[in-house]
Amino acid sequence: MKVIFTAQGETADTYIEGVVKKLRNVLTEVYVATSDLAEQQLVFSKGAQRISAIELYKDIKRSKKALETETRRFRDQRQRGTWSDDQLEILREIYKDMVE
């Protein structure tokens, strides 16, 4: 994601249209976040994907939560090693049998 501040005298709409035209090709998907319906229709006609500001906000929140979950899972896995819960239970049983 990249946030752009346009130059003085340049509208955001004009800038967006130029960037979409410049970047859009077979290998690149361009997404424009705007709640302006006219701008959404315009960028869509130029080949860009459009997303409303609220959808972008929700996507960012979902991504942040998924990243936190994955980070926590990775950290937990590192702390206990690569053993699965089933394997750890088997090892506990073996240990109990050995110490009795």
Distance bins in CASP14 RR format, pairs under 12 A and 6 or more apart:
PFRMAT RR
TARGET T0000
AUTHOR 0000-0000-0000
RMODE 2
METHOD distances of the structure
MODEL  1
1 31 0 0 0 0 1 0 0 0 0 0 0
1 32 0 0 0 0 0 1 0 0 0 0 0
1 33 0 0 0 0 1 0 0 0 0 0 0
1 51 0 0 0 0 0 1 0 0 0 0 0
1 56 0 0 0 0 1 0 0 0 0 0 0
1 57 0 0 0 0 0 1 0 0 0 0 0
1 59 0 0 0 0 1 0 0 0 0 0 0
1 60 0 0 0 0 1 0 0 0 0 0 0
1 63 0 0 0 0 1 0 0 0 0 0 0
2 15 0 0 0 0 0 1 0 0 0 0 0
2 16 0 0 0 0 0 1 0 0 0 0 0
2 19 0 0 0 0 1 0 0 0 0 0 0
2 23 0 0 0 0 0 1 0 0 0 0 0
2 30 0 0 0 0 0 1 0 0 0 0 0
2 31 0 0 0 0 0 1 0 0 0 0 0
2 32 0 0 0 0 0 1 0 0 0 0 0
2 33 0 0 0 0 0 1 0 0 0 0 0
3 12 0 0 0 0 0 1 0 0 0 0 0
3 33 0 0 0 0 0 1 0 0 0 0 0
3 56 0 0 0 0 0 1 0 0 0 0 0
4 10 0 0 0 0 0 1 0 0 0 0 0
4 12 0 0 0 0 1 0 0 0 0 0 0
4 14 0 0 0 0 0 1 0 0 0 0 0
4 15 1 0 0 1 0 0 0 0 0 0 0
4 16 0 0 0 0 1 0 0 0 0 0 0
4 18 0 0 0 0 0 1 0 0 0 0 0
4 19 1 0 0 1 0 0 0 0 0 0 0
4 32 0 0 0 0 0 1 0 0 0 0 0
4 33 0 0 0 0 0 1 0 0 0 0 0
5 12 0 0 0 0 1 0 0 0 0 0 0
5 15 0 0 0 0 1 0 0 0 0 0 0
6 12 1 0 1 0 0 0 0 0 0 0 0
6 13 0 0 0 0 1 0 0 0 0 0 0
6 14 1 0 0 1 0 0 0 0 0 0 0
6 15 1 0 1 0 0 0 0 0 0 0 0
6 16 0 0 0 0 1 0 0 0 0 0 0
6 17 0 0 0 0 0 1 0 0 0 0 0
6 18 0 0 0 0 0 1 0 0 0 0 0
6 19 0 0 0 0 0 1 0 0 0 0 0
7 14 0 0 0 0 0 1 0 0 0 0 0
7 15 0 0 0 0 1 0 0 0 0 0 0
9 15 0 0 0 0 0 1 0 0 0 0 0
10 16 0 0 0 0 0 1 0 0 0 0 0
10 17 0 0 0 0 0 1 0 0 0 0 0
10 18 0 0 0 0 0 1 0 0 0 0 0
10 19 0 0 0 0 0 1 0 0 0 0 0
11 17 0 0 0 0 1 0 0 0 0 0 0
11 18 0 0 0 0 0 1 0 0 0 0 0
11 36 0 0 0 0 0 1 0 0 0 0 0
11 39 0 0 0 0 0 1 0 0 0 0 0
12 18 0 0 0 0 0 1 0 0 0 0 0
12 19 0 0 0 0 0 1 0 0 0 0 0
12 32 0 0 0 0 0 1 0 0 0 0 0
12 33 0 0 0 0 0 1 0 0 0 0 0
12 34 0 0 0 0 1 0 0 0 0 0 0
12 36 0 0 0 0 1 0 0 0 0 0 0
12 39 0 0 0 0 1 0 0 0 0 0 0
12 42 0 0 0 0 0 1 0 0 0 0 0
12 43 0 0 0 0 0 1 0 0 0 0 0
13 19 0 0 0 0 0 1 0 0 0 0 0
13 20 0 0 0 0 0 1 0 0 0 0 0
13 32 0 0 0 0 0 1 0 0 0 0 0
13 34 0 0 0 0 1 0 0 0 0 0 0
13 36 1 0 0 1 0 0 0 0 0 0 0
13 38 0 0 0 0 1 0 0 0 0 0 0
13 39 1 0 1 0 0 0 0 0 0 0 0
13 40 0 0 0 0 0 1 0 0 0 0 0
13 41 0 0 0 0 0 1 0 0 0 0 0
13 42 1 0 0 1 0 0 0 0 0 0 0
13 43 0 0 0 0 1 0 0 0 0 0 0
13 46 0 0 0 0 0 1 0 0 0 0 0
14 20 0 0 0 0 0 1 0 0 0 0 0
14 21 0 0 0 0 0 1 0 0 0 0 0
14 39 0 0 0 0 0 1 0 0 0 0 0
14 42 0 0 0 0 0 1 0 0 0 0 0
15 21 0 0 0 0 0 1 0 0 0 0 0
15 22 0 0 0 0 0 1 0 0 0 0 0
15 32 0 0 0 0 0 1 0 0 0 0 0
15 34 0 0 0 0 0 1 0 0 0 0 0
15 39 0 0 0 0 0 1 0 0 0 0 0
15 43 0 0 0 0 0 1 0 0 0 0 0
16 22 0 0 0 0 0 1 0 0 0 0 0
16 23 0 0 0 0 0 1 0 0 0 0 0
16 24 0 0 0 0 0 1 0 0 0 0 0
16 30 0 0 0 0 1 0 0 0 0 0 0
16 31 0 0 0 0 0 1 0 0 0 0 0
16 32 1 0 1 0 0 0 0 0 0 0 0
16 33 0 0 0 0 1 0 0 0 0 0 0
16 34 1 0 0 1 0 0 0 0 0 0 0
16 36 0 0 0 0 1 0 0 0 0 0 0
16 38 0 0 0 0 0 1 0 0 0 0 0
16 39 1 0 0 1 0 0 0 0 0 0 0
16 40 0 0 0 0 0 1 0 0 0 0 0
16 42 0 0 0 0 1 0 0 0 0 0 0
16 43 1 0 0 1 0 0 0 0 0 0 0
16 44 0 0 0 0 0 1 0 0 0 0 0
16 46 0 0 0 0 1 0 0 0 0 0 0
16 48 0 0 0 0 1 0 0 0 0 0 0
16 50 0 0 0 0 0 1 0 0 0 0 0
17 23 0 0 0 0 0 1 0 0 0 0 0
17 24 0 0 0 0 0 1 0 0 0 0 0
17 30 0 0 0 0 0 1 0 0 0 0 0
17 32 0 0 0 0 1 0 0 0 0 0 0
17 34 0 0 0 0 0 1 0 0 0 0 0
17 38 0 0 0 0 0 1 0 0 0 0 0
17 39 0 0 0 0 1 0 0 0 0 0 0
17 41 0 0 0 0 0 1 0 0 0 0 0
17 42 1 0 0 1 0 0 0 0 0 0 0
17 43 1 0 0 1 0 0 0 0 0 0 0
17 44 0 0 0 0 0 1 0 0 0 0 0
17 45 0 0 0 0 0 1 0 0 0 0 0
17 46 1 0 0 1 0 0 0 0 0 0 0
17 47 0 0 0 0 0 1 0 0 0 0 0
17 48 0 0 0 0 1 0 0 0 0 0 0
18 24 0 0 0 0 1 0 0 0 0 0 0
18 30 0 0 0 0 0 1 0 0 0 0 0
18 32 0 0 0 0 0 1 0 0 0 0 0
18 42 0 0 0 0 0 1 0 0 0 0 0
18 43 0 0 0 0 1 0 0 0 0 0 0
18 46 0 0 0 0 1 0 0 0 0 0 0
18 48 0 0 0 0 0 1 0 0 0 0 0
19 28 0 0 0 0 0 1 0 0 0 0 0
19 30 1 0 0 1 0 0 0 0 0 0 0
19 31 0 0 0 0 0 1 0 0 0 0 0
19 32 0 0 0 0 1 0 0 0 0 0 0
19 43 0 0 0 0 1 0 0 0 0 0 0
19 46 0 0 0 0 1 0 0 0 0 0 0
19 48 0 0 0 0 1 0 0 0 0 0 0
20 28 0 0 0 0 0 1 0 0 0 0 0
20 29 0 0 0 0 0 1 0 0 0 0 0
20 30 1 0 1 0 0 0 0 0 0 0 0
20 31 0 0 0 0 1 0 0 0 0 0 0
20 32 1 0 0 1 0 0 0 0 0 0 0
20 34 0 0 0 0 0 1 0 0 0 0 0
20 39 0 0 0 0 0 1 0 0 0 0 0
20 40 0 0 0 0 0 1 0 0 0 0 0
20 42 0 0 0 0 1 0 0 0 0 0 0
20 43 1 0 1 0 0 0 0 0 0 0 0
20 44 0 0 0 0 1 0 0 0 0 0 0
20 45 0 0 0 0 1 0 0 0 0 0 0
20 46 1 0 1 0 0 0 0 0 0 0 0
20 47 1 0 0 1 0 0 0 0 0 0 0
20 48 1 0 1 0 0 0 0 0 0 0 0
20 49 0 0 0 0 1 0 0 0 0 0 0
20 50 0 0 0 0 1 0 0 0 0 0 0
21 28 0 0 0 0 0 1 0 0 0 0 0
21 30 0 0 0 0 1 0 0 0 0 0 0
21 32 0 0 0 0 0 1 0 0 0 0 0
21 42 0 0 0 0 0 1 0 0 0 0 0
21 43 0 0 0 0 1 0 0 0 0 0 0
21 45 0 0 0 0 0 1 0 0 0 0 0
21 46 1 0 0 1 0 0 0 0 0 0 0
21 47 0 0 0 0 1 0 0 0 0 0 0
21 48 0 0 0 0 1 0 0 0 0 0 0
22 28 0 0 0 0 1 0 0 0 0 0 0
22 30 0 0 0 0 1 0 0 0 0 0 0
22 46 0 0 0 0 0 1 0 0 0 0 0
22 48 0 0 0 0 0 1 0 0 0 0 0
23 29 0 0 0 0 1 0 0 0 0 0 0
23 30 1 0 1 0 0 0 0 0 0 0 0
23 31 0 0 0 0 0 1 0 0 0 0 0
23 32 0 0 0 0 0 1 0 0 0 0 0
23 43 0 0 0 0 0 1 0 0 0 0 0
23 46 0 0 0 0 0 1 0 0 0 0 0
23 47 0 0 0 0 0 1 0 0 0 0 0
23 48 0 0 0 0 1 0 0 0 0 0 0
23 49 0 0 0 0 0 1 0 0 0 0 0
24 30 1 0 1 0 0 0 0 0 0 0 0
24 31 0 0 0 0 0 1 0 0 0 0 0
24 32 0 0 0 0 0 1 0 0 0 0 0
24 43 0 0 0 0 1 0 0 0 0 0 0
24 44 0 0 0 0 0 1 0 0 0 0 0
24 45 0 0 0 0 0 1 0 0 0 0 0
24 46 1 0 0 1 0 0 0 0 0 0 0
24 47 1 0 1 0 0 0 0 0 0 0 0
24 48 1 0 0 1 0 0 0 0 0 0 0
24 49 0 0 0 0 1 0 0 0 0 0 0
25 46 0 0 0 0 0 1 0 0 0 0 0
25 47 0 0 0 0 0 1 0 0 0 0 0
25 48 0 0 0 0 0 1 0 0 0 0 0
26 47 0 0 0 0 0 1 0 0 0 0 0
28 47 0 0 0 0 0 1 0 0 0 0 0
28 48 0 0 0 0 1 0 0 0 0 0 0
28 49 0 0 0 0 0 1 0 0 0 0 0
29 43 0 0 0 0 0 1 0 0 0 0 0
29 47 0 0 0 0 1 0 0 0 0 0 0
29 48 1 0 0 1 0 0 0 0 0 0 0
29 49 1 0 0 1 0 0 0 0 0 0 0
29 50 0 0 0 0 0 1 0 0 0 0 0
29 51 0 0 0 0 0 1 0 0 0 0 0
30 43 1 0 0 1 0 0 0 0 0 0 0
30 44 0 0 0 0 0 1 0 0 0 0 0
30 46 0 0 0 0 1 0 0 0 0 0 0
30 47 1 0 0 1 0 0 0 0 0 0 0
30 48 1 0 1 0 0 0 0 0 0 0 0
30 49 1 0 0 1 0 0 0 0 0 0 0
30 50 0 0 0 0 1 0 0 0 0 0 0
30 51 0 0 0 0 0 1 0 0 0 0 0
31 40 0 0 0 0 0 1 0 0 0 0 0
31 43 0 0 0 0 1 0 0 0 0 0 0
31 44 0 0 0 0 0 1 0 0 0 0 0
31 47 0 0 0 0 0 1 0 0 0 0 0
31 48 1 0 0 1 0 0 0 0 0 0 0
31 49 1 0 1 0 0 0 0 0 0 0 0
31 50 1 0 0 1 0 0 0 0 0 0 0
31 51 1 0 1 0 0 0 0 0 0 0 0
31 52 0 0 0 0 0 1 0 0 0 0 0
31 55 0 0 0 0 0 1 0 0 0 0 0
31 56 0 0 0 0 1 0 0 0 0 0 0
31 59 0 0 0 0 1 0 0 0 0 0 0
32 39 1 0 0 1 0 0 0 0 0 0 0
32 40 1 0 0 1 0 0 0 0 0 0 0
32 41 0 0 0 0 0 1 0 0 0 0 0
32 42 0 0 0 0 1 0 0 0 0 0 0
32 43 1 0 1 0 0 0 0 0 0 0 0
32 44 0 0 0 0 1 0 0 0 0 0 0
32 45 0 0 0 0 0 1 0 0 0 0 0
32 46 0 0 0 0 1 0 0 0 0 0 0
32 47 0 0 0 0 1 0 0 0 0 0 0
32 48 1 0 1 0 0 0 0 0 0 0 0
32 49 1 0 0 1 0 0 0 0 0 0 0
32 50 1 0 1 0 0 0 0 0 0 0 0
32 51 1 0 0 1 0 0 0 0 0 0 0
32 52 0 0 0 0 0 1 0 0 0 0 0
32 53 0 0 0 0 0 1 0 0 0 0 0
32 55 0 0 0 0 0 1 0 0 0 0 0
32 56 0 0 0 0 1 0 0 0 0 0 0
33 39 0 0 0 0 0 1 0 0 0 0 0
33 40 0 0 0 0 1 0 0 0 0 0 0
33 43 0 0 0 0 0 1 0 0 0 0 0
33 48 0 0 0 0 0 1 0 0 0 0 0
33 49 0 0 0 0 1 0 0 0 0 0 0
33 50 1 0 0 1 0 0 0 0 0 0 0
33 51 1 0 1 0 0 0 0 0 0 0 0
33 52 1 0 0 1 0 0 0 0 0 0 0
33 53 1 0 1 0 0 0 0 0 0 0 0
33 54 0 0 0 0 1 0 0 0 0 0 0
33 55 1 0 0 1 0 0 0 0 0 0 0
33 56 1 0 1 0 0 0 0 0 0 0 0
33 57 0 0 0 0 1 0 0 0 0 0 0
33 58 0 0 0 0 0 1 0 0 0 0 0
33 59 0 0 0 0 1 0 0 0 0 0 0
33 60 0 0 0 0 1 0 0 0 0 0 0
34 40 1 0 1 0 0 0 0 0 0 0 0
34 41 0 0 0 0 0 1 0 0 0 0 0
34 42 0 0 0 0 1 0 0 0 0 0 0
34 43 1 0 0 1 0 0 0 0 0 0 0
34 44 0 0 0 0 0 1 0 0 0 0 0
34 48 0 0 0 0 0 1 0 0 0 0 0
34 49 0 0 0 0 0 1 0 0 0 0 0
34 50 1 0 0 1 0 0 0 0 0 0 0
34 51 0 0 0 0 1 0 0 0 0 0 0
34 52 1 0 0 1 0 0 0 0 0 0 0
34 53 1 0 0 1 0 0 0 0 0 0 0
34 54 0 0 0 0 0 1 0 0 0 0 0
34 55 0 0 0 0 0 1 0 0 0 0 0
34 56 0 0 0 0 1 0 0 0 0 0 0
35 50 0 0 0 0 1 0 0 0 0 0 0
35 51 0 0 0 0 1 0 0 0 0 0 0
35 52 1 0 1 0 0 0 0 0 0 0 0
35 53 1 0 1 0 0 0 0 0 0 0 0
35 54 1 0 0 1 0 0 0 0 0 0 0
35 55 0 0 0 0 1 0 0 0 0 0 0
35 56 0 0 0 0 1 0 0 0 0 0 0
35 57 0 0 0 0 0 1 0 0 0 0 0
36 42 0 0 0 0 1 0 0 0 0 0 0
36 43 0 0 0 0 1 0 0 0 0 0 0
36 50 0 0 0 0 1 0 0 0 0 0 0
36 52 0 0 0 0 1 0 0 0 0 0 0
36 53 0 0 0 0 1 0 0 0 0 0 0
37 43 0 0 0 0 0 1 0 0 0 0 0
37 44 0 0 0 0 0 1 0 0 0 0 0
37 50 0 0 0 0 1 0 0 0 0 0 0
37 52 0 0 0 0 1 0 0 0 0 0 0
37 53 0 0 0 0 0 1 0 0 0 0 0
38 44 0 0 0 0 0 1 0 0 0 0 0
38 45 0 0 0 0 0 1 0 0 0 0 0
38 50 0 0 0 0 0 1 0 0 0 0 0
39 45 0 0 0 0 0 1 0 0 0 0 0
39 46 0 0 0 0 0 1 0 0 0 0 0
39 48 0 0 0 0 0 1 0 0 0 0 0
39 50 1 0 0 1 0 0 0 0 0 0 0
39 51 0 0 0 0 0 1 0 0 0 0 0
39 52 0 0 0 0 0 1 0 0 0 0 0
39 53 0 0 0 0 0 1 0 0 0 0 0
40 46 0 0 0 0 0 1 0 0 0 0 0
40 47 0 0 0 0 0 1 0 0 0 0 0
40 48 0 0 0 0 1 0 0 0 0 0 0
40 49 0 0 0 0 1 0 0 0 0 0 0
40 50 1 0 1 0 0 0 0 0 0 0 0
40 51 0 0 0 0 1 0 0 0 0 0 0
40 52 1 0 0 1 0 0 0 0 0 0 0
40 53 0 0 0 0 0 1 0 0 0 0 0
40 55 0 0 0 0 0 1 0 0 0 0 0
41 47 0 0 0 0 0 1 0 0 0 0 0
41 48 0 0 0 0 0 1 0 0 0 0 0
41 50 0 0 0 0 1 0 0 0 0 0 0
42 48 0 0 0 0 1 0 0 0 0 0 0
42 50 0 0 0 0 1 0 0 0 0 0 0
43 49 0 0 0 0 1 0 0 0 0 0 0
43 50 1 0 1 0 0 0 0 0 0 0 0
43 51 0 0 0 0 0 1 0 0 0 0 0
44 50 1 0 1 0 0 0 0 0 0 0 0
44 51 0 0 0 0 0 1 0 0 0 0 0
49 55 0 0 0 0 0 1 0 0 0 0 0
49 56 0 0 0 0 0 1 0 0 0 0 0
49 59 0 0 0 0 0 1 0 0 0 0 0
50 56 0 0 0 0 0 1 0 0 0 0 0
51 57 0 0 0 0 1 0 0 0 0 0 0
51 58 0 0 0 0 1 0 0 0 0 0 0
51 59 1 0 0 1 0 0 0 0 0 0 0
51 60 0 0 0 0 0 1 0 0 0 0 0
52 58 0 0 0 0 1 0 0 0 0 0 0
52 59 0 0 0 0 0 1 0 0 0 0 0
53 59 0 0 0 0 0 1 0 0 0 0 0
53 60 0 0 0 0 0 1 0 0 0 0 0
54 60 0 0 0 0 0 1 0 0 0 0 0
54 61 0 0 0 0 0 1 0 0 0 0 0
55 61 0 0 0 0 0 1 0 0 0 0 0
55 62 0 0 0 0 0 1 0 0 0 0 0
56 62 0 0 0 0 0 1 0 0 0 0 0
56 63 0 0 0 0 0 1 0 0 0 0 0
57 63 0 0 0 0 0 1 0 0 0 0 0
57 64 0 0 0 0 0 1 0 0 0 0 0
58 64 0 0 0 0 0 1 0 0 0 0 0
58 65 0 0 0 0 0 1 0 0 0 0 0
59 65 0 0 0 0 0 1 0 0 0 0 0
59 66 0 0 0 0 0 1 0 0 0 0 0
60 66 0 0 0 0 0 1 0 0 0 0 0
60 67 0 0 0 0 0 1 0 0 0 0 0
61 67 0 0 0 0 0 1 0 0 0 0 0
61 68 0 0 0 0 0 1 0 0 0 0 0
62 68 0 0 0 0 0 1 0 0 0 0 0
62 69 0 0 0 0 0 1 0 0 0 0 0
63 69 0 0 0 0 0 1 0 0 0 0 0
63 70 0 0 0 0 0 1 0 0 0 0 0
64 70 0 0 0 0 0 1 0 0 0 0 0
64 71 0 0 0 0 0 1 0 0 0 0 0
65 71 0 0 0 0 0 1 0 0 0 0 0
65 72 0 0 0 0 0 1 0 0 0 0 0
66 72 0 0 0 0 0 1 0 0 0 0 0
66 73 0 0 0 0 0 1 0 0 0 0 0
67 73 0 0 0 0 0 1 0 0 0 0 0
67 74 0 0 0 0 0 1 0 0 0 0 0
68 74 0 0 0 0 0 1 0 0 0 0 0
68 75 0 0 0 0 0 1 0 0 0 0 0
69 75 0 0 0 0 0 1 0 0 0 0 0
69 76 0 0 0 0 0 1 0 0 0 0 0
70 76 0 0 0 0 0 1 0 0 0 0 0
70 77 0 0 0 0 0 1 0 0 0 0 0
71 77 0 0 0 0 0 1 0 0 0 0 0
71 78 0 0 0 0 0 1 0 0 0 0 0
72 78 0 0 0 0 0 1 0 0 0 0 0
72 79 0 0 0 0 0 1 0 0 0 0 0
73 79 0 0 0 0 0 1 0 0 0 0 0
73 80 0 0 0 0 0 1 0 0 0 0 0
74 80 0 0 0 0 0 1 0 0 0 0 0
74 81 0 0 0 0 0 1 0 0 0 0 0
74 82 0 0 0 0 0 1 0 0 0 0 0
75 81 0 0 0 0 0 1 0 0 0 0 0
76 82 0 0 0 0 0 1 0 0 0 0 0
76 83 0 0 0 0 0 1 0 0 0 0 0
76 85 0 0 0 0 0 1 0 0 0 0 0
77 83 0 0 0 0 1 0 0 0 0 0 0
77 84 0 0 0 0 1 0 0 0 0 0 0
77 85 0 0 0 0 0 1 0 0 0 0 0
77 88 0 0 0 0 0 1 0 0 0 0 0
80 87 0 0 0 0 0 1 0 0 0 0 0
80 88 1 0 0 1 0 0 0 0 0 0 0
80 91 0 0 0 0 0 1 0 0 0 0 0
81 87 0 0 0 0 0 1 0 0 0 0 0
81 88 0 0 0 0 1 0 0 0 0 0 0
81 91 0 0 0 0 0 1 0 0 0 0 0
82 88 0 0 0 0 0 1 0 0 0 0 0
83 89 0 0 0 0 1 0 0 0 0 0 0
83 90 0 0 0 0 1 0 0 0 0 0 0
83 91 1 0 0 1 0 0 0 0 0 0 0
83 92 0 0 0 0 0 1 0 0 0 0 0
84 90 0 0 0 0 1 0 0 0 0 0 0
84 91 0 0 0 0 0 1 0 0 0 0 0
85 91 0 0 0 0 0 1 0 0 0 0 0
85 92 0 0 0 0 0 1 0 0 0 0 0
86 92 0 0 0 0 0 1 0 0 0 0 0
86 93 0 0 0 0 0 1 0 0 0 0 0
87 93 0 0 0 0 0 1 0 0 0 0 0
87 94 0 0 0 0 0 1 0 0 0 0 0
88 94 0 0 0 0 0 1 0 0 0 0 0
88 95 0 0 0 0 0 1 0 0 0 0 0
89 95 0 0 0 0 0 1 0 0 0 0 0
89 96 0 0 0 0 0 1 0 0 0 0 0
90 96 0 0 0 0 0 1 0 0 0 0 0
90 97 0 0 0 0 0 1 0 0 0 0 0
91 97 0 0 0 0 0 1 0 0 0 0 0
91 98 0 0 0 0 0 1 0 0 0 0 0
92 98 0 0 0 0 0 1 0 0 0 0 0
92 99 0 0 0 0 0 1 0 0 0 0 0
93 99 0 0 0 0 0 1 0 0 0 0 0
93 100 0 0 0 0 0 1 0 0 0 0 0
94 100 0 0 0 0 0 1 0 0 0 0 0
END
